[in-house]
Amino acid sequence: GIFSSRKCKTPSKTFKGICTRDSNCDTSCRYEGYPAGDCKGIRRRCMCSKPC
């Protein structure tokens, strides 16, 4: 989803391995209670986002 406010990003605690699909990361983040998540950076980490 798109937030009108700033987004704070937090590494997923449940996602394991290299993040190749945003949908997999998004599912992990939603399980942790975040509204969304996607793969970020050179190291392809799963980052969960929430409004700040």
CHARMM internal coordinates of N, CA and C (Angstrom, degrees):
IC EDIT
DIST 1 N 1 CA 1.4509
DIST 1 CA 1 C 1.5134
ANGL 1 N 1 CA 1 C 112.11
DIST 1 C 2 N 1.3063
ANGL 1 CA 1 C 2 N 115.42
DIHE 1 N 1 CA 1 C 2 N 163.81
DIST 2 N 2 CA 1.4605
ANGL 1 C 2 N 2 CA 121.54
DIHE 1 CA 1 C 2 N 2 CA 179.22
DIST 2 CA 2 C 1.5291
ANGL 2 N 2 CA 2 C 108.85
DIHE 1 C 2 N 2 CA 2 C -104.94
DIST 2 C 3 N 1.3195
ANGL 2 CA 2 C 3 N 115.77
DIHE 2 N 2 CA 2 C 3 N 129.01
DIST 3 N 3 CA 1.4583
ANGL 2 C 3 N 3 CA 120.75
DIHE 2 CA 2 C 3 N 3 CA 177.18
DIST 3 CA 3 C 1.5181
ANGL 3 N 3 CA 3 C 109.54
DIHE 2 C 3 N 3 CA 3 C -103.75
DIST 3 C 4 N 1.3209
ANGL 3 CA 3 C 4 N 116.77
DIHE 3 N 3 CA 3 C 4 N 141.74
DIST 4 N 4 CA 1.4628
ANGL 3 C 4 N 4 CA 120.29
DIHE 3 CA 3 C 4 N 4 CA 178.30
DIST 4 CA 4 C 1.5242
ANGL 4 N 4 CA 4 C 110.62
DIHE 3 C 4 N 4 CA 4 C -77.45
DIST 4 C 5 N 1.3410
ANGL 4 CA 4 C 5 N 116.53
DIHE 4 N 4 CA 4 C 5 N -28.30
DIST 5 N 5 CA 1.4567
ANGL 4 C 5 N 5 CA 120.68
DIHE 4 CA 4 C 5 N 5 CA 179.35
DIST 5 CA 5 C 1.5308
ANGL 5 N 5 CA 5 C 110.66
DIHE 4 C 5 N 5 CA 5 C -90.16
DIST 5 C 6 N 1.3140
ANGL 5 CA 5 C 6 N 115.98
DIHE 5 N 5 CA 5 C 6 N 177.95
DIST 6 N 6 CA 1.4591
ANGL 5 C 6 N 6 CA 120.58
DIHE 5 CA 5 C 6 N 6 CA 177.34
DIST 6 CA 6 C 1.5220
ANGL 6 N 6 CA 6 C 110.41
DIHE 5 C 6 N 6 CA 6 C -62.86
DIST 6 C 7 N 1.3282
ANGL 6 CA 6 C 7 N 115.22
DIHE 6 N 6 CA 6 C 7 N 153.65
DIST 7 N 7 CA 1.4571
ANGL 6 C 7 N 7 CA 120.20
DIHE 6 CA 6 C 7 N 7 CA 177.77
DIST 7 CA 7 C 1.5255
ANGL 7 N 7 CA 7 C 109.52
DIHE 6 C 7 N 7 CA 7 C -110.35
DIST 7 C 8 N 1.3299
ANGL 7 CA 7 C 8 N 115.61
DIHE 7 N 7 CA 7 C 8 N 131.77
DIST 8 N 8 CA 1.4609
ANGL 7 C 8 N 8 CA 121.21
DIHE 7 CA 7 C 8 N 8 CA 173.06
DIST 8 CA 8 C 1.5216
ANGL 8 N 8 CA 8 C 107.14
DIHE 7 C 8 N 8 CA 8 C -97.90
DIST 8 C 9 N 1.3218
ANGL 8 CA 8 C 9 N 116.19
DIHE 8 N 8 CA 8 C 9 N 134.68
DIST 9 N 9 CA 1.4604
ANGL 8 C 9 N 9 CA 120.65
DIHE 8 CA 8 C 9 N 9 CA -178.73
DIST 9 CA 9 C 1.5267
ANGL 9 N 9 CA 9 C 110.23
DIHE 8 C 9 N 9 CA 9 C -110.23
DIST 9 C 10 N 1.3221
ANGL 9 CA 9 C 10 N 114.67
DIHE 9 N 9 CA 9 C 10 N 138.32
DIST 10 N 10 CA 1.4552
ANGL 9 C 10 N 10 CA 122.62
DIHE 9 CA 9 C 10 N 10 CA 179.41
DIST 10 CA 10 C 1.5249
ANGL 10 N 10 CA 10 C 108.20
DIHE 9 C 10 N 10 CA 10 C -134.30
DIST 10 C 11 N 1.3385
ANGL 10 CA 10 C 11 N 118.18
DIHE 10 N 10 CA 10 C 11 N 134.64
DIST 11 N 11 CA 1.4737
ANGL 10 C 11 N 11 CA 118.93
DIHE 10 CA 10 C 11 N 11 CA 176.93
DIST 11 CA 11 C 1.5278
ANGL 11 N 11 CA 11 C 110.83
DIHE 10 C 11 N 11 CA 11 C -61.90
DIST 11 C 12 N 1.3192
ANGL 11 CA 11 C 12 N 116.47
DIHE 11 N 11 CA 11 C 12 N 139.26
DIST 12 N 12 CA 1.4615
ANGL 11 C 12 N 12 CA 121.20
DIHE 11 CA 11 C 12 N 12 CA 177.81
DIST 12 CA 12 C 1.5194
ANGL 12 N 12 CA 12 C 110.04
DIHE 11 C 12 N 12 CA 12 C -65.52
DIST 12 C 13 N 1.3327
ANGL 12 CA 12 C 13 N 116.34
DIHE 12 N 12 CA 12 C 13 N 139.23
DIST 13 N 13 CA 1.4653
ANGL 12 C 13 N 13 CA 120.95
DIHE 12 CA 12 C 13 N 13 CA 178.00
DIST 13 CA 13 C 1.5254
ANGL 13 N 13 CA 13 C 111.60
DIHE 12 C 13 N 13 CA 13 C -88.46
DIST 13 C 14 N 1.3294
ANGL 13 CA 13 C 14 N 117.13
DIHE 13 N 13 CA 13 C 14 N -26.03
DIST 14 N 14 CA 1.4639
ANGL 13 C 14 N 14 CA 119.95
DIHE 13 CA 13 C 14 N 14 CA -174.87
DIST 14 CA 14 C 1.5208
ANGL 14 N 14 CA 14 C 113.74
DIHE 13 C 14 N 14 CA 14 C -97.05
DIST 14 C 15 N 1.3445
ANGL 14 CA 14 C 15 N 117.28
DIHE 14 N 14 CA 14 C 15 N -21.42
DIST 15 N 15 CA 1.4645
ANGL 14 C 15 N 15 CA 120.41
DIHE 14 CA 14 C 15 N 15 CA -177.88
DIST 15 CA 15 C 1.5242
ANGL 15 N 15 CA 15 C 110.41
DIHE 14 C 15 N 15 CA 15 C -73.10
DIST 15 C 16 N 1.3416
ANGL 15 CA 15 C 16 N 116.27
DIHE 15 N 15 CA 15 C 16 N 132.16
DIST 16 N 16 CA 1.4695
ANGL 15 C 16 N 16 CA 121.25
DIHE 15 CA 15 C 16 N 16 CA 179.92
DIST 16 CA 16 C 1.5211
ANGL 16 N 16 CA 16 C 110.03
DIHE 15 C 16 N 16 CA 16 C -118.36
DIST 16 C 17 N 1.3303
ANGL 16 CA 16 C 17 N 115.99
DIHE 16 N 16 CA 16 C 17 N 144.27
DIST 17 N 17 CA 1.4550
ANGL 16 C 17 N 17 CA 120.66
DIHE 16 CA 16 C 17 N 17 CA 175.38
DIST 17 CA 17 C 1.5162
ANGL 17 N 17 CA 17 C 113.37
DIHE 16 C 17 N 17 CA 17 C 88.09
DIST 17 C 18 N 1.3294
ANGL 17 CA 17 C 18 N 115.35
DIHE 17 N 17 CA 17 C 18 N -171.02
DIST 18 N 18 CA 1.4555
ANGL 17 C 18 N 18 CA 122.13
DIHE 17 CA 17 C 18 N 18 CA -179.02
DIST 18 CA 18 C 1.5214
ANGL 18 N 18 CA 18 C 109.32
DIHE 17 C 18 N 18 CA 18 C -80.14
DIST 18 C 19 N 1.3132
ANGL 18 CA 18 C 19 N 115.18
DIHE 18 N 18 CA 18 C 19 N 134.12
DIST 19 N 19 CA 1.4628
ANGL 18 C 19 N 19 CA 121.80
DIHE 18 CA 18 C 19 N 19 CA -178.42
DIST 19 CA 19 C 1.5237
ANGL 19 N 19 CA 19 C 109.24
DIHE 18 C 19 N 19 CA 19 C -82.20
DIST 19 C 20 N 1.3295
ANGL 19 CA 19 C 20 N 117.13
DIHE 19 N 19 CA 19 C 20 N 109.50
DIST 20 N 20 CA 1.4580
ANGL 19 C 20 N 20 CA 120.70
DIHE 19 CA 19 C 20 N 20 CA -179.74
DIST 20 CA 20 C 1.5203
ANGL 20 N 20 CA 20 C 112.05
DIHE 19 C 20 N 20 CA 20 C -111.24
DIST 20 C 21 N 1.3304
ANGL 20 CA 20 C 21 N 116.48
DIHE 20 N 20 CA 20 C 21 N -25.76
DIST 21 N 21 CA 1.4654
ANGL 20 C 21 N 21 CA 119.81
DIHE 20 CA 20 C 21 N 21 CA -179.03
DIST 21 CA 21 C 1.5256
ANGL 21 N 21 CA 21 C 109.91
DIHE 20 C 21 N 21 CA 21 C -124.64
DIST 21 C 22 N 1.3370
ANGL 21 CA 21 C 22 N 115.29
DIHE 21 N 21 CA 21 C 22 N 121.98
DIST 22 N 22 CA 1.4592
ANGL 21 C 22 N 22 CA 120.52
DIHE 21 CA 21 C 22 N 22 CA 179.35
DIST 22 CA 22 C 1.5261
ANGL 22 N 22 CA 22 C 112.11
DIHE 21 C 22 N 22 CA 22 C -56.73
DIST 22 C 23 N 1.3339
ANGL 22 CA 22 C 23 N 116.90
DIHE 22 N 22 CA 22 C 23 N -34.61
DIST 23 N 23 CA 1.4642
ANGL 22 C 23 N 23 CA 120.14
DIHE 22 CA 22 C 23 N 23 CA -177.01
DIST 23 CA 23 C 1.5315
ANGL 23 N 23 CA 23 C 111.46
DIHE 22 C 23 N 23 CA 23 C -64.59
DIST 23 C 24 N 1.3400
ANGL 23 CA 23 C 24 N 117.33
DIHE 23 N 23 CA 23 C 24 N -37.98
DIST 24 N 24 CA 1.4651
ANGL 23 C 24 N 24 CA 120.94
DIHE 23 CA 23 C 24 N 24 CA 177.96
DIST 24 CA 24 C 1.5229
ANGL 24 N 24 CA 24 C 110.67
DIHE 23 C 24 N 24 CA 24 C -65.35
DIST 24 C 25 N 1.3206
ANGL 24 CA 24 C 25 N 116.11
DIHE 24 N 24 CA 24 C 25 N -43.52
DIST 25 N 25 CA 1.4610
ANGL 24 C 25 N 25 CA 121.93
DIHE 24 CA 24 C 25 N 25 CA 178.94
DIST 25 CA 25 C 1.5241
ANGL 25 N 25 CA 25 C 109.91
DIHE 24 C 25 N 25 CA 25 C -64.80
DIST 25 C 26 N 1.3111
ANGL 25 CA 25 C 26 N 116.74
DIHE 25 N 25 CA 25 C 26 N -43.37
DIST 26 N 26 CA 1.4639
ANGL 25 C 26 N 26 CA 122.04
DIHE 25 CA 25 C 26 N 26 CA 179.92
DIST 26 CA 26 C 1.5314
ANGL 26 N 26 CA 26 C 110.35
DIHE 25 C 26 N 26 CA 26 C -58.50
DIST 26 C 27 N 1.3285
ANGL 26 CA 26 C 27 N 116.45
DIHE 26 N 26 CA 26 C 27 N -41.88
DIST 27 N 27 CA 1.4634
ANGL 26 C 27 N 27 CA 121.34
DIHE 26 CA 26 C 27 N 27 CA 179.04
DIST 27 CA 27 C 1.5271
ANGL 27 N 27 CA 27 C 110.96
DIHE 26 C 27 N 27 CA 27 C -62.62
DIST 27 C 28 N 1.3431
ANGL 27 CA 27 C 28 N 117.14
DIHE 27 N 27 CA 27 C 28 N -44.55
DIST 28 N 28 CA 1.4638
ANGL 27 C 28 N 28 CA 121.67
DIHE 27 CA 27 C 28 N 28 CA 178.61
DIST 28 CA 28 C 1.5233
ANGL 28 N 28 CA 28 C 110.88
DIHE 27 C 28 N 28 CA 28 C -61.32
DIST 28 C 29 N 1.3316
ANGL 28 CA 28 C 29 N 116.26
DIHE 28 N 28 CA 28 C 29 N -43.85
DIST 29 N 29 CA 1.4622
ANGL 28 C 29 N 29 CA 120.57
DIHE 28 CA 28 C 29 N 29 CA -179.18
DIST 29 CA 29 C 1.5216
ANGL 29 N 29 CA 29 C 111.68
DIHE 28 C 29 N 29 CA 29 C -65.20
DIST 29 C 30 N 1.3229
ANGL 29 CA 29 C 30 N 116.83
DIHE 29 N 29 CA 29 C 30 N -40.55
DIST 30 N 30 CA 1.4634
ANGL 29 C 30 N 30 CA 120.57
DIHE 29 CA 29 C 30 N 30 CA 178.29
DIST 30 CA 30 C 1.5292
ANGL 30 N 30 CA 30 C 110.19
DIHE 29 C 30 N 30 CA 30 C -63.98
DIST 30 C 31 N 1.3388
ANGL 30 CA 30 C 31 N 117.09
DIHE 30 N 30 CA 30 C 31 N -36.87
DIST 31 N 31 CA 1.4602
ANGL 30 C 31 N 31 CA 122.30
DIHE 30 CA 30 C 31 N 31 CA 177.01
DIST 31 CA 31 C 1.5297
ANGL 31 N 31 CA 31 C 110.26
DIHE 30 C 31 N 31 CA 31 C -61.86
DIST 31 C 32 N 1.3429
ANGL 31 CA 31 C 32 N 116.00
DIHE 31 N 31 CA 31 C 32 N -34.40
DIST 32 N 32 CA 1.4677
ANGL 31 C 32 N 32 CA 121.59
DIHE 31 CA 31 C 32 N 32 CA 179.53
DIST 32 CA 32 C 1.5312
ANGL 32 N 32 CA 32 C 112.55
DIHE 31 C 32 N 32 CA 32 C -82.42
DIST 32 C 33 N 1.3316
ANGL 32 CA 32 C 33 N 116.60
DIHE 32 N 32 CA 32 C 33 N -4.75
DIST 33 N 33 CA 1.4526
ANGL 32 C 33 N 33 CA 119.80
DIHE 32 CA 32 C 33 N 33 CA 176.80
DIST 33 CA 33 C 1.5189
ANGL 33 N 33 CA 33 C 115.33
DIHE 32 C 33 N 33 CA 33 C 100.40
DIST 33 C 34 N 1.3268
ANGL 33 CA 33 C 34 N 116.91
DIHE 33 N 33 CA 33 C 34 N 5.69
DIST 34 N 34 CA 1.4668
ANGL 33 C 34 N 34 CA 120.50
DIHE 33 CA 33 C 34 N 34 CA 177.22
DIST 34 CA 34 C 1.5204
ANGL 34 N 34 CA 34 C 109.55
DIHE 33 C 34 N 34 CA 34 C -88.82
DIST 34 C 35 N 1.3453
ANGL 34 CA 34 C 35 N 117.42
DIHE 34 N 34 CA 34 C 35 N 153.52
DIST 35 N 35 CA 1.4650
ANGL 34 C 35 N 35 CA 119.11
DIHE 34 CA 34 C 35 N 35 CA 179.63
DIST 35 CA 35 C 1.5249
ANGL 35 N 35 CA 35 C 114.64
DIHE 34 C 35 N 35 CA 35 C -74.11
DIST 35 C 36 N 1.3402
ANGL 35 CA 35 C 36 N 117.32
DIHE 35 N 35 CA 35 C 36 N -21.76
DIST 36 N 36 CA 1.4679
ANGL 35 C 36 N 36 CA 119.50
DIHE 35 CA 35 C 36 N 36 CA -175.86
DIST 36 CA 36 C 1.5198
ANGL 36 N 36 CA 36 C 110.95
DIHE 35 C 36 N 36 CA 36 C -162.01
DIST 36 C 37 N 1.3469
ANGL 36 CA 36 C 37 N 114.98
DIHE 36 N 36 CA 36 C 37 N 168.10
DIST 37 N 37 CA 1.4582
ANGL 36 C 37 N 37 CA 120.75
DIHE 36 CA 36 C 37 N 37 CA 175.76
DIST 37 CA 37 C 1.5092
ANGL 37 N 37 CA 37 C 110.48
DIHE 36 C 37 N 37 CA 37 C -164.29
DIST 37 C 38 N 1.3426
ANGL 37 CA 37 C 38 N 116.13
DIHE 37 N 37 CA 37 C 38 N 152.69
DIST 38 N 38 CA 1.4591
ANGL 37 C 38 N 38 CA 120.35
DIHE 37 CA 37 C 38 N 38 CA 175.90
DIST 38 CA 38 C 1.5252
ANGL 38 N 38 CA 38 C 111.03
DIHE 37 C 38 N 38 CA 38 C -155.16
DIST 38 C 39 N 1.3493
ANGL 38 CA 38 C 39 N 114.88
DIHE 38 N 38 CA 38 C 39 N 166.14
DIST 39 N 39 CA 1.4600
ANGL 38 C 39 N 39 CA 121.40
DIHE 38 CA 38 C 39 N 39 CA -179.25
DIST 39 CA 39 C 1.5250
ANGL 39 N 39 CA 39 C 109.13
DIHE 38 C 39 N 39 CA 39 C -77.58
DIST 39 C 40 N 1.3415
ANGL 39 CA 39 C 40 N 115.79
DIHE 39 N 39 CA 39 C 40 N 134.42
DIST 40 N 40 CA 1.4566
ANGL 39 C 40 N 40 CA 119.73
DIHE 39 CA 39 C 40 N 40 CA -176.18
DIST 40 CA 40 C 1.5207
ANGL 40 N 40 CA 40 C 112.32
DIHE 39 C 40 N 40 CA 40 C -136.32
DIST 40 C 41 N 1.3238
ANGL 40 CA 40 C 41 N 115.81
DIHE 40 N 40 CA 40 C 41 N 149.02
DIST 41 N 41 CA 1.4579
ANGL 40 C 41 N 41 CA 122.26
DIHE 40 CA 40 C 41 N 41 CA 170.12
DIST 41 CA 41 C 1.5096
ANGL 41 N 41 CA 41 C 115.46
DIHE 40 C 41 N 41 CA 41 C 80.14
DIST 41 C 42 N 1.3328
ANGL 41 CA 41 C 42 N 114.34
DIHE 41 N 41 CA 41 C 42 N 174.92
DIST 42 N 42 CA 1.4593
ANGL 41 C 42 N 42 CA 122.26
DIHE 41 CA 41 C 42 N 42 CA -179.46
DIST 42 CA 42 C 1.5264
ANGL 42 N 42 CA 42 C 110.03
DIHE 41 C 42 N 42 CA 42 C -65.06
DIST 42 C 43 N 1.3293
ANGL 42 CA 42 C 43 N 116.19
DIHE 42 N 42 CA 42 C 43 N -36.89
DIST 43 N 43 CA 1.4637
ANGL 42 C 43 N 43 CA 120.69
DIHE 42 CA 42 C 43 N 43 CA -177.19
DIST 43 CA 43 C 1.5260
ANGL 43 N 43 CA 43 C 112.57
DIHE 42 C 43 N 43 CA 43 C -83.47
DIST 43 C 44 N 1.3399
ANGL 43 CA 43 C 44 N 117.06
DIHE 43 N 43 CA 43 C 44 N 1.42
DIST 44 N 44 CA 1.4662
ANGL 43 C 44 N 44 CA 122.23
DIHE 43 CA 43 C 44 N 44 CA 176.06
DIST 44 CA 44 C 1.5246
ANGL 44 N 44 CA 44 C 112.05
DIHE 43 C 44 N 44 CA 44 C 53.31
DIST 44 C 45 N 1.3167
ANGL 44 CA 44 C 45 N 116.11
DIHE 44 N 44 CA 44 C 45 N 59.79
DIST 45 N 45 CA 1.4577
ANGL 44 C 45 N 45 CA 120.65
DIHE 44 CA 44 C 45 N 45 CA 177.85
DIST 45 CA 45 C 1.5215
ANGL 45 N 45 CA 45 C 109.88
DIHE 44 C 45 N 45 CA 45 C -92.85
DIST 45 C 46 N 1.3207
ANGL 45 CA 45 C 46 N 115.10
DIHE 45 N 45 CA 45 C 46 N 148.47
DIST 46 N 46 CA 1.4592
ANGL 45 C 46 N 46 CA 120.56
DIHE 45 CA 45 C 46 N 46 CA 176.78
DIST 46 CA 46 C 1.5223
ANGL 46 N 46 CA 46 C 108.39
DIHE 45 C 46 N 46 CA 46 C -82.12
DIST 46 C 47 N 1.3310
ANGL 46 CA 46 C 47 N 116.04
DIHE 46 N 46 CA 46 C 47 N 113.35
DIST 47 N 47 CA 1.4577
ANGL 46 C 47 N 47 CA 121.59
DIHE 46 CA 46 C 47 N 47 CA -178.76
DIST 47 CA 47 C 1.5240
ANGL 47 N 47 CA 47 C 110.19
DIHE 46 C 47 N 47 CA 47 C -112.12
DIST 47 C 48 N 1.3327
ANGL 47 CA 47 C 48 N 115.70
DIHE 47 N 47 CA 47 C 48 N 126.67
DIST 48 N 48 CA 1.4567
ANGL 47 C 48 N 48 CA 121.14
DIHE 47 CA 47 C 48 N 48 CA 177.20
DIST 48 CA 48 C 1.5239
ANGL 48 N 48 CA 48 C 108.60
DIHE 47 C 48 N 48 CA 48 C -90.22
DIST 48 C 49 N 1.3259
ANGL 48 CA 48 C 49 N 116.51
DIHE 48 N 48 CA 48 C 49 N 141.53
DIST 49 N 49 CA 1.4583
ANGL 48 C 49 N 49 CA 119.27
DIHE 48 CA 48 C 49 N 49 CA 178.72
DIST 49 CA 49 C 1.5140
ANGL 49 N 49 CA 49 C 111.42
DIHE 48 C 49 N 49 CA 49 C -120.33
DIST 49 C 50 N 1.3223
ANGL 49 CA 49 C 50 N 114.90
DIHE 49 N 49 CA 49 C 50 N 147.59
DIST 50 N 50 CA 1.4583
ANGL 49 C 50 N 50 CA 121.86
DIHE 49 CA 49 C 50 N 50 CA 174.61
DIST 50 CA 50 C 1.5202
ANGL 50 N 50 CA 50 C 108.31
DIHE 49 C 50 N 50 CA 50 C -147.46
DIST 50 C 51 N 1.3413
ANGL 50 CA 50 C 51 N 117.01
DIHE 50 N 50 CA 50 C 51 N 154.80
DIST 51 N 51 CA 1.4662
ANGL 50 C 51 N 51 CA 118.70
DIHE 50 CA 50 C 51 N 51 CA 177.67
DIST 51 CA 51 C 1.5269
ANGL 51 N 51 CA 51 C 109.89
DIHE 50 C 51 N 51 CA 51 C -62.69
DIST 51 C 52 N 1.3177
ANGL 51 CA 51 C 52 N 117.42
DIHE 51 N 51 CA 51 C 52 N 138.77
DIST 52 N 52 CA 1.4663
ANGL 51 C 52 N 52 CA 121.48
DIHE 51 CA 51 C 52 N 52 CA -179.93
DIST 52 CA 52 C 1.5297
ANGL 52 N 52 CA 52 C 110.41
DIHE 51 C 52 N 52 CA 52 C -77.10
END
COOR INIT
IC SEED 1 N 1 CA 1 C
IC BUILD
